[in-house]
Amino acid sequence: MAERSNPIMELTAGLVCDRGLNPKRPVNQDSYLLLPEYGLFGVFDGVGGQRAGEVASQTAAETIQETVTHSTLPSAQDLIRSALQFANRDIVELAESEPSYKTMATTAALLFVRNGDAVVAHVGDSRVYRIRDGRAIRETIDHTENGDLVRSGAMTARQADDSADNHMINRALGAGPTVEAEIKAIRLNGGERLLLCTDGIYRHLEDDEIAKIVSNNAEPQAAADELKQVVCERGAEDNLTALVIQVGETVRTAASSKRRSRAVDTMPANKRIQVDITRAESRDSAGGGDEVRPRKRIWLYILGALVLISGSFYAGLRASDLAARKKLSAEDAANPIKPARRLLEQGQALAAEAALKRVVENDPKNSEGFYWMGRAQLQQGQFEAAARSFEASINLKADFPDAYAQAAAAYSADGKRDKAELMLRRYSDAVQKRLPSPTQ
């Protein structure tokens, strides 16, 4: 049977996600999705006060990821529509079960690429821009009263931005039993860039400034970094998230195989990746048998004989565990690593990673925070990011034997054998000295 040719689109992504400079906003309630293996990108801006907004945005990100990576719906638009409805349901259920989450909700802005198609979806005022020929073209219109006037033709987008009134969102995930998202198909063109961002970015920047920054930087990560820099120079009054995606100049074909795509680092580091935009549910052309499952077990071999360390590692997340998030109490807030570890133990690696990023943002010398963030990244298959986190933990406190072992696993899985061997030797030395472990 002849092998099928599948389109492969080359993308490069850059990310910043930060709580900003406003002392009245000590918690970063933004979340994001950066899953190029599945052609899925998203930003979320949680609302609701205290930790509720953070929980809402994380819940949306997790539920959408879980839906997209495990669904067999053939239509990209139908899949995203379902994912948003499921996310809305999960947030509503959490809000109904926990009084402190009563008013929580979140925006969402998504880009999904599959079957050669690209889909843009949004709820609320997080935006998707297309940057082309030095111009920033809005692919979304805010779900606000002003945005409704723009849709009707009664107001231009510029007039809406300049207006001091009516910026309150009138649609959000978690705001009601159902949600009306705007979803549309777009055509991706080689050489252009897309920007997904929360309002913490565009409230401080004009569209032409966004276009200039995103266009003038050679790499998407540099563009994302400059967006953050300029916003911070102007006060950074809100949490801010920007995801810059560059579409490759060429779209080529590759023979279908069992290896459908390559797992990539989802930390904000510049990464060239290949996104398989064939159907996630299509069957392997050689075998034609069982459905290809996106979740893969990752067996790590170091020196040909390293066994799995501290449990199994696998790419992707388990289904969202609502009960676990209900336990994130005020008592846990005093020890933020504790609830993050609990999320990790229950398979919610994405939520754990997001929580631990905030820990180390607020306390850059927290060795334990870096260690557990590395564990969360390793569980998701983010090998390079995990290695960096373990190295940071070791640099802050060298007497963590487990950090050396986990770093060895991460380096081995990332193909860096020399560094893996070095970490194993350090692990052996640490064990012989009977030094304490962060897990004890």
C-alpha positions in Angstrom: 0.0 0.0 0.0 1.5 3.4 -1.0 2.3 5.8 1.8 0.3 8.9 2.0 1.9 12.3 1.7 0.9 14.6 4.6 1.4 18.3 4.8 4.0 19.5 7.3 4.0 23.2 8.3 7.0 24.7 10.0 6.3 27.0 12.8 8.4 28.9 15.3 6.9 30.1 18.6 7.8 32.6 21.3 6.1 33.2 24.6 5.9 35.5 27.6 3.5 35.2 30.5 4.0 37.5 33.5 2.0 38.9 36.3 3.0 42.5 35.4 4.0 45.3 37.8 0.8 46.2 39.5 1.2 45.5 43.3 -2.6 45.1 43.5 -2.3 42.1 41.2 0.2 39.8 43.0 -1.1 36.6 41.3 -0.8 35.9 37.6 -4.3 34.9 36.5 -3.3 34.4 32.9 -2.6 30.9 31.4 -1.6 29.7 28.0 -1.5 26.6 25.7 1.6 26.0 23.6 1.1 22.5 22.0 2.6 22.7 18.5 2.6 18.9 18.4 -1.2 19.2 18.0 -1.3 22.6 16.3 -2.9 24.1 19.4 -2.1 27.5 20.8 -4.1 29.6 23.3 -4.1 32.4 25.9 -6.5 32.8 28.8 -7.2 35.8 31.1 -8.9 34.7 34.3 -11.1 36.9 36.4 -12.8 36.5 39.8 -10.4 37.8 42.4 -8.0 36.1 44.7 -7.0 32.7 43.2 -10.3 32.2 41.4 -9.2 33.7 38.1 -6.1 31.6 38.1 -8.1 28.5 38.7 -10.5 29.4 35.9 -7.8 30.1 33.3 -5.9 26.9 34.2 -9.1 24.8 34.1 -9.9 26.2 30.6 -6.4 25.4 29.4 -6.4 21.9 30.7 -9.9 21.0 29.5 -9.3 22.3 26.0 -6.0 20.5 25.8 -7.6 17.2 27.0 -10.4 17.5 24.5 -8.3 18.4 21.5 -5.7 15.8 22.1 -8.2 12.9 22.6 -11.1 13.7 20.3 -11.9 12.1 17.0 -14.2 14.8 15.6 -13.2 15.3 12.0 -14.1 19.0 11.9 -11.5 21.4 13.4 -14.2 24.0 14.1 -16.5 21.5 15.7 -13.7 20.2 17.9 -12.8 23.7 19.1 -16.4 24.5 19.7 -16.8 21.4 21.8 -13.6 22.0 23.7 -14.8 25.5 24.7 -18.2 24.2 25.8 -16.5 21.5 27.9 -14.2 24.1 29.4 -17.2 26.3 30.2 -18.9 23.4 31.9 -15.9 22.5 34.1 -15.5 26.1 35.3 -19.2 26.4 36.1 -19.1 23.1 38.0 -16.1 24.3 40.0 -17.7 27.6 40.8 -20.9 25.9 42.0 -18.9 23.6 44.3 -16.7 26.1 45.9 -18.0 29.5 47.3 -14.7 31.2 46.8 -14.8 30.5 43.1 -18.4 31.8 42.7 -17.5 34.7 40.4 -14.6 33.1 38.4 -14.5 33.1 34.6 -11.9 33.4 31.9 -11.4 34.7 28.4 -9.9 32.5 25.7 -8.2 33.1 22.4 -7.2 30.1 20.4 -5.4 29.1 17.2 -5.8 25.5 16.0 -4.2 24.0 13.0 -5.3 20.6 11.5 -6.1 19.0 8.2 -4.4 21.9 6.4 -6.9 24.3 8.0 -6.4 27.0 10.6 -9.1 27.9 13.0 -9.3 31.0 15.2 -11.7 31.1 18.2 -12.2 33.5 21.0 -14.4 34.4 24.0 -14.0 37.7 25.8 -11.3 40.3 25.0 -8.2 38.2 24.5 -7.1 38.7 20.9 -5.6 37.1 17.8 -3.7 39.3 15.4 -2.2 38.5 12.0 1.0 40.4 11.3 1.6 40.8 7.6 3.4 43.4 5.5 4.1 45.5 8.6 0.4 45.6 9.6 -1.4 44.2 12.6 -4.7 42.7 11.4 -7.2 41.8 14.1 -8.7 38.3 13.5 -11.0 38.8 16.6 -13.4 41.5 17.8 -13.6 41.9 21.6 -16.7 40.6 23.3 -17.5 43.9 25.0 -20.2 46.5 24.5 -17.8 48.5 22.3 -16.9 45.3 20.4 -20.6 44.8 19.7 -20.7 48.3 18.2 -17.8 47.5 16.0 -19.5 44.4 14.8 -22.6 46.4 13.9 -20.6 49.0 12.0 -21.5 51.8 14.5 -17.9 52.2 15.7 -14.5 51.5 14.3 -12.0 49.3 16.2 -9.8 52.4 16.7 -12.8 54.4 18.2 -13.6 51.4 20.4 -10.0 51.4 21.7 -10.0 55.2 22.3 -13.3 55.1 24.2 -12.9 55.1 28.0 -16.3 53.3 28.4 -17.7 49.9 27.9 -14.6 47.7 28.0 -16.2 45.2 30.4 -16.5 41.8 28.7 -19.9 40.4 28.1 -18.8 36.8 27.2 -16.5 34.5 29.1 -16.0 30.9 29.9 -17.7 30.2 33.2 -20.2 33.1 33.0 -23.2 30.9 32.3 -24.3 27.3 31.6 -23.3 27.7 27.9 -21.0 29.9 26.0 -21.2 31.5 22.6 -17.7 31.5 21.1 -16.8 33.1 17.8 -15.0 30.6 15.6 -13.8 31.0 12.0 -11.4 29.4 9.5 -8.4 31.3 8.3 -5.7 30.7 5.7 -2.1 30.7 6.9 0.4 32.2 4.6 4.2 31.5 4.7 6.2 34.3 6.2 3.5 35.9 8.3 3.2 35.9 12.0 0.3 35.6 14.4 0.0 37.1 17.9 -2.3 35.7 20.6 -2.4 38.0 23.6 -4.4 39.1 26.7 -5.4 42.6 27.3 -2.4 43.2 29.5 -0.4 43.5 26.2 -2.6 45.5 23.9 -3.9 48.0 26.6 -0.4 49.5 26.5 0.3 49.3 22.8 -1.2 50.6 19.6 -1.8 48.2 16.7 1.0 49.8 14.7 3.4 49.4 17.6 2.5 45.7 17.9 3.1 45.2 14.2 6.5 46.9 14.3 7.7 44.9 17.3 6.5 41.6 16.0 7.8 42.3 12.5 11.2 43.7 13.3 12.5 41.0 15.5 14.2 38.2 13.7 12.9 35.5 16.1 9.4 35.2 17.7 10.8 34.8 21.2 12.7 38.1 20.7 9.4 39.7 19.6 7.6 38.3 22.6 10.3 39.6 24.9 10.2 43.1 23.4 6.4 43.2 23.8 6.8 42.5 27.5 9.7 45.0 27.8 7.7 47.8 26.3 4.6 47.0 28.3 6.6 47.0 31.5 8.2 50.3 30.6 4.6 51.7 30.4 3.5 50.3 33.7 2.3 46.8 33.0 -0.8 47.4 35.0 -2.3 43.9 34.4 -1.1 40.3 33.9 0.3 39.9 30.4 0.6 37.0 28.0 1.8 37.1 24.4 2.3 34.1 22.1 4.1 34.9 18.8 3.8 32.3 16.1 5.7 32.5 12.8 4.4 30.5 9.8 7.3 29.0 7.8 8.0 30.2 4.3 7.4 26.8 2.9 4.9 24.0 3.4 6.3 20.6 2.4 5.1 17.0 2.5 6.4 14.1 4.4 5.4 10.4 4.3 3.0 9.3 6.9 4.6 7.3 9.7 4.1 6.1 13.2 6.0 9.1 14.4 3.3 11.7 13.8 5.0 14.8 15.3 7.8 15.8 17.6 7.3 16.8 21.2 8.7 20.3 21.9 9.6 22.5 24.8 6.7 24.6 25.8 8.7 27.0 27.9 9.4 30.4 26.4 12.5 29.4 24.5 12.9 29.8 20.7 12.1 26.5 19.1 11.8 25.4 15.5 9.2 22.7 15.3 7.3 20.7 12.7 3.5 20.5 13.1 1.8 17.5 11.6 -1.5 19.0 10.4 -3.1 15.7 9.4 -6.0 14.4 11.3 -5.3 13.5 14.9 -7.6 10.5 14.5 -6.2 9.1 11.2 -4.9 5.6 11.3 -1.3 4.7 10.6 -0.9 4.0 6.9 1.3 1.0 7.4 -0.7 -0.8 9.9 -4.2 0.6 9.4 -5.2 -0.8 12.8 -5.5 0.8 16.2 -6.1 4.5 16.5 -3.0 6.6 17.0 -3.2 7.9 20.5 -1.6 11.3 21.2 -0.6 10.3 24.7 2.7 8.4 24.6 4.7 6.8 27.4 8.2 8.2 27.5 10.7 5.5 28.5 14.0 7.2 29.5 17.3 5.3 29.0 20.5 6.7 30.4 23.7 4.8 29.6 21.4 2.1 28.2 20.1 1.1 31.6 18.5 4.0 33.5 15.1 2.9 34.8 12.2 5.3 35.3 12.8 7.7 38.2 10.1 8.5 40.7 7.1 7.2 38.6 6.2 7.0 34.9 6.6 10.0 32.7 4.3 10.6 29.8 3.5 13.3 27.3 0.1 15.1 27.8 -2.3 15.3 30.7 -4.8 13.1 32.3 -8.4 14.2 32.4 -9.0 17.3 34.5 -9.6 16.3 38.1 -12.1 18.8 39.5 -11.9 17.3 43.0 -8.2 18.1 43.2 -8.7 21.8 42.4 -11.5 22.0 45.0 -8.8 21.3 47.7 -6.7 24.3 46.8 -7.6 26.1 50.0 -6.5 29.3 51.6 -4.2 27.2 53.8 -2.5 25.9 50.7 -1.9 29.4 49.5 0.7 29.9 52.3 2.6 26.9 51.0 2.2 27.1 47.2 4.4 24.2 46.4 2.1 21.8 48.4 -0.9 22.2 46.1 1.3 22.2 43.0 2.8 18.9 44.1 -0.7 17.5 44.7 -1.8 18.5 41.2 1.3 16.8 39.8 0.7 13.6 41.7 -2.8 13.5 40.2 -1.5 13.9 36.7 -2.3 17.6 36.2 1.2 18.5 35.1 0.1 21.6 33.1 -1.6 23.2 36.1 1.3 22.2 38.4 3.8 23.8 36.1 1.8 27.0 35.9 1.5 27.2 39.7 5.2 26.5 40.1 6.2 29.1 37.6 4.5 31.7 39.8 6.3 30.3 42.8 9.7 30.9 41.2 8.6 34.2 39.7 7.8 35.5 43.2 10.8 33.7 44.8 13.7 33.3 42.3 15.8 31.6 45.0 13.3 28.8 45.7 15.3 25.7 44.9 12.4 23.4 45.7 10.1 25.3 43.4 12.5 24.9 40.4 12.9 21.2 41.3 9.1 20.5 41.2 8.6 22.7 38.1 11.2 20.5 36.4 9.2 17.4 37.5 6.1 18.9 36.0 7.9 19.7 32.7 9.4 16.3 32.5 6.0 14.7 33.0 4.8 16.6 29.9 7.8 15.7 27.8 9.4 19.2 28.0 12.9 17.8 28.3 15.0 20.8 27.7 12.9 23.0 29.9 13.0 20.4 32.7 16.8 20.2 32.5 17.0 23.9 32.9 14.7 23.8 35.9 16.7 21.0 37.6 20.0 22.9 36.9 18.5 26.0 38.5 17.5 24.0 41.6 21.0 22.5 41.8 22.7 25.9 41.4 20.6 27.2 44.3 21.1 24.2 46.5 23.6 21.5 45.5 22.6 18.9 48.1 19.5 17.6 46.2 20.4 14.1 44.9 17.0 13.7 43.2 17.6 16.9 41.2 20.7 15.3 39.7 18.9 12.1 38.9 15.9 14.0 37.3 18.3 16.2 35.4 20.1 13.1 34.0 16.7 11.7 32.9 15.8 15.0 31.2 19.2 15.4 29.4 19.1 11.8 28.2 15.6 12.1 26.8 16.7 15.4 25.1 19.6 13.5 23.5 22.4 15.1 25.5 24.3 12.0 26.6 27.4 13.8 28.0 25.3 16.0 30.3 23.2 13.0 31.4 26.4 11.1 32.3 27.7 14.1 34.3 24.5 14.4 36.2 24.5 10.7 37.0 28.0 10.9 38.4 26.9 13.8 40.6 23.9 11.9 41.7 26.1 8.9 42.6 28.4 11.2 44.6 25.5 12.8 46.4 23.9 9.5 47.3 27.2 8.2 48.7 27.5 11.2 50.9 23.9 10.5 52.1 22.7 14.0 51.4 19.0 14.8 51.9 16.5 14.8 49.1 13.8 17.4 48.4 11.2 14.6 48.4 12.0 13.6 52.0 
